Amino acid sequence: MHLSDFDFDLPAERIALRPARPRDSARLLLVENGDISDHLITQLPDLLRPGDVLVFNDTKVIPAQLEGRRGDASIGATLHKREGPREWQAFLRNAKRARVGDTIDFGKGVAASVVEKNEDGSALLHFHGDEPVELLLDRAGTMPLPPYIASRRQIDDADREDYQTMFAREEGAVAAPTAALHFTPALLDALDAGGIGRETLTLHVGAGTFLPVKSERIEEHKMHAEWGRIDTATAERLNAVRRAGGRLVSVGTTSLRLLESATGDDGIIRPFEGDTAIFITPGYRFKAIDGLITNFHLPRSTLFMLVSALMGLETMKATYAHAIEAGYRFYSYGDASLLLPSAHSG
């Protein structure tokens, strides 16, 4: 398929620059059996069935955006994947001004050396000193908001809380699993009362999720690897849900991609720990999940390709056209959709 197949027009005013307050006041667009209907996220318990299980990502976003200098050159760094106790892969802004062996000073006593540079303009950085890198980032870093938000306003202290889900526990992500931003303790109580379960896994989302697809033939696009883990007990419980006739509904594309990476052609979810670079496009046969809660994604993005694989491209184009017309808020701080494919979708 071609990149242009996944294009659509999105008015700039549909891009949410702040989240809904309170979080569970966001809107929810349901797509099921070819029908599209408008709801609120607080109505989610009524849209699912007793015995269904929501699967959340418990990754925690770190302040991975750094601004520094190498001599008289300004260098920006967005960390995207940990490679060791003091080593991180990073996308660099003004990368040509940072050579292997150079030191970038990020201020506040935080500095890193360029160990190697990659063809895509990213680099491997080694952070100086003995303090844990997490402490250095807390001191010198800011939250790595997506480019479509950061280009339109300053990142501020409110983002440290806004861009973190209530499930955040395992530090290492440089982008939030944003579908879970809508959940609150009150909503979880309502889901519990409705007999809807929940499980968590960990996928450390990388900044590569925001990289534009540059190849017109989408199969030529290369995904960046991200680290994830599903433990044995969680895998066994998830398999038991499906054996009992319940549905697994992934909260976010991050949980979905890890579940699909951990599942064999037999439909059995297995324990998983390591990197995944799974790229889901139309024609993919889903093995692990029965539904998806997700926000509204960019045109021509790998995430719009994923939801098109799940529901069908024409269905998603119609869904997004409805969302734009009805005033839904798009992207990381925007509203949500509940996608429940029929057996013949894809």
N, C-alpha and C positions, 0 to 999 in steps of 0.2 A: 504494500500500500504506500501511498504518497503522503508526505507531510501536509500538503494542501487539503487532503481529505478531512483533516482534523481542525480546520480553521473555522472561526466564526467571529462576528463583530461583537465586541463588548464595550459599551459606553464606559468611559473612565469613572463616571459617578457611581457605577455599580461596585467599584472596588472599596471594600471596607477598610478604613484606616484605623479603627478602634473596634474592639469586640462589643457585642451586645452586653448591656448591663441591666439586670443581673444576667449571668451567663446563660441560664436556662430560659431566657426570654427570646432566644433566637427562633427563627422560623425553620420549618422542616418540610421539605418537598418529598412526597411519597411517589415512587414509581413502581407499580405492581400490575402485572397482567396487562401491560400496555396502557394502563390508566395513569394519569398524573393528577395528584390532588394536593391541596395546600393545608398545612397543619402547623403546629408549634412543637418545639422539641419536648415540651412538657407532656404532650400527647403520645409520646413514644410508647409508654407501657400499653396503650390501647391498640397500637399498630403491630405489636408483636404477639406471640403466643406463649402461654405457660409452657415451660420446658425449653424455650429458646435460650441461648447463651450468648451474651455480648463478650467479645474478645478485645481487651484494651492493651495498649502499649504503655509500659511503665517507665519508659526512658525519660530522663530529665535533661532539659536543655541547659547547656553551659554557656557562659558569656564568651563566645568564641570569635567575636569580631574585634580585631585589634587594629590600631592606627599607630604607625611608627615611622622612623626615619633611618636611612642608611646614608650617612654623610648629609648632603644637602637635598637628597631625594626623599619624597614622601612615599611610603610603602604601606598599603593596606593588606591585611591578611585575614582570611576567613578559614578557620580550622574546619576540616571536614572528616578526618578519620585518624584515630589514634594508632600509632605504629609501635609504641614502646612507652616506658615510664616517662620519658621526657621528649619523645618524638611524635610529631603530628604532621600529617599531610595537610597542606593549606593552599587555597587559591589565593594568588597574589594580585593586587592591583598595582600597576606600574612595575610589572615583574621584570622588565628588561633592565631596570636599575639595580636589581639584586642578583649578584653572581654567587656561585658556589664558593663558600668560605667567608662570605660577607656576614657581618653581624647587623641585625635590625634592632634598634632600640625603641621599645614600645612605651617607655616612660614608666615612672613609679617603680623603678628597680627591676623592670622586666625586659629581658633581651633574649634573642634567639639567633642561632647561626643557621645559614642556608647549607644544608648537607648535600642535597641534590636537587636538580630541577627536572621537571617532566615536560613532555612535548606539548601538553595541553595548557602550559603556563602555570601549573601548580608546582609546589616545591615541598620537600621534606625539611621541616624545621626542628632543630634541637634547642630546647629551652635551657638557659644557663641557671646555675645555682643548685641549691639543695632543697628548697621549698617545693612541695607538691605543685605540679602545674595548675591544678584546680585553684589553689590559693593565688597563684600569679594571675590567672584569668579573672578571678573575683576582683582583684585589685585594678587591673588595667583593661579588662575587656568589657564589651557591651553585648547585649542580646543580639544575635544575628538574625534580625528581621528579614523577611523575604525582600528582594530588590524592589518589587512593585509597591511595597509600603515604605521602605527606607529611602527610596528616591523621592518620596512626596512629603515626608515630614521627618523631624529629628527623632531618633530613638531616645526614650526617656526612662525615668525610674519606674513608671507605671508598667512598662513592658516586662520588667523582671518578674512581675506576678501575672500579668495578662497572658504572656506567651509561655505559660507553664500549666499543664493539666493537673487536676487534683490527684492523679495517679502517679505523678512524677516521683521516681525513687532512685533509679539507676542512672548515675551521671554519665553523660557521654554523647548526647545528641547535640547537633548544631541546627536543628530545625524541629519544631514541635509536631507531634502527631495531632494535628489541629482539630480533627473531628471530635476528639475527647474534650476540647476546651469548653464544650457546651454543657458538660455534666457537672452536677452539684450534688451534695449530700441528700437534698430533698428529692431530686430526681432518682437517685439510687434507691432511696426508701420506697418510692412509688414502683420502681421496677421490681424490687424484692417482694412487695405486696402482690404484684401481678404474676409471681412465679417465674420471673425471668432472671436467669443466673448470670454470672460474670466470671471471667478468667483474665489473667494478665500474662503477657510475655514481654520480651525486651528486644527492640530493634533500635540501635543508635542511628537515627536518621542523619544523613550527611547532607552537606550543602549541594552535592551533586543533583539532588532532587529538583533544584531550581535551574539547572543548566539548560539552556535552550537546545532543542533538537535542530541541528544544522544540516543533516543529510536529508535530501528530498525523498530518498527511499528510506523509510523508517527502520528497516532491518539493518541498515548500516550504522545506526546510532549505538554507541557503547555506553552502558550504564556504569556508574561508579559503584564499587562494592561497599556494602554496609554490614556491620557486625550484628548478629542477633543470637538469641538463645531461647529455646523452649525446653524446660526440664522434663524429666521422665514422667513425673506425677501429673503435670499439666497436660502432657500429650495423652496420657491414659484417660484423664477425665474428659477431654475434648472428644476422644473417640467414643467414649461411653454415651455422651450426649447424642451423637448421631445414631448410634445403635438403638437408642431409646426413641428415636423419631424426632428429636429436637433439632432445631436449626442453629448453625453457628453463624452469627452475624458479626463480621469484623467491624470494629470501630476505627476507621481510618484505613487508608491504602497501605500504611506501614505494617500494621498487623496482618493485613491480607497477604502482602508479599512474603512475609516470613512464614505464615501458615502454608502458603502454596509451595514455598521452597522446602518445607519439612515433610511434605506429603508425597507418598509414592503413587504410582498409577493405580494401585489397588484402593486408593482413597484412605489409607491409614496414615495418620499423623504420627511422625516419629520424633524422638528427642533430637534437638538440633543445637549446635553451637559452632559458630564460625561465620564466614562472610557469605553474603548472597548478592548477586548482581542481576537477579531475575528481571526480565523486561517483558511485560504482559501487554500484548497487542491483540486486535481482533483475530479470531481463529484459535486463540488459546482455549484449552479445555480446563475449566476450574475443577479442582479435586477436593478442596478442603472446606470452602465456605459456601453458604447458602444465601448470603446477603451482605450488604455493605452500607455503613453510615459514613458519609464523607462530605466535605465541603465542596464548593464549586471551583473548578480548576481553570487554568489558563488555556487559551486556544493553542493548538499545536504542541501541547505538552505531553510528556510521557504519562501523566496522571489522567488526562482526558482520554488518551489511548486506552488506559486500563479500564476506565468505567465504560468505554465503548466496547471493549472486549466482553465485559460482563453483561451489558444490557442490549448491545447492538448499536452501531454507529447512528443510524437514523433515529432510533429512540432517544439517544442522548442529545442529538442535535435538536430534536423537538422539545426535550426536557429543558435544555438550556435556553431555547427561545422563549419558552413559557416563563422560566425564572427571570430572564431579563425584562420581559414585558410586565411581570408581576412585581418587580422591584426587589427581588432577592438580593442580598449582599454577598459579594463574591470573595473568594480566596481565604487566606488563613484566618482572618478575623471575621469572616462572613457567616452566612447561614449554612444549614446542612441539608443533605438529601438522604433519604432511606431508599436504597435500591434493592428490590427483591425480584431477581430474575425468574422467569418461567423456565421450564426444562429445555425449551427450544431456543432460548436467547443465546447470543454470542456472535 
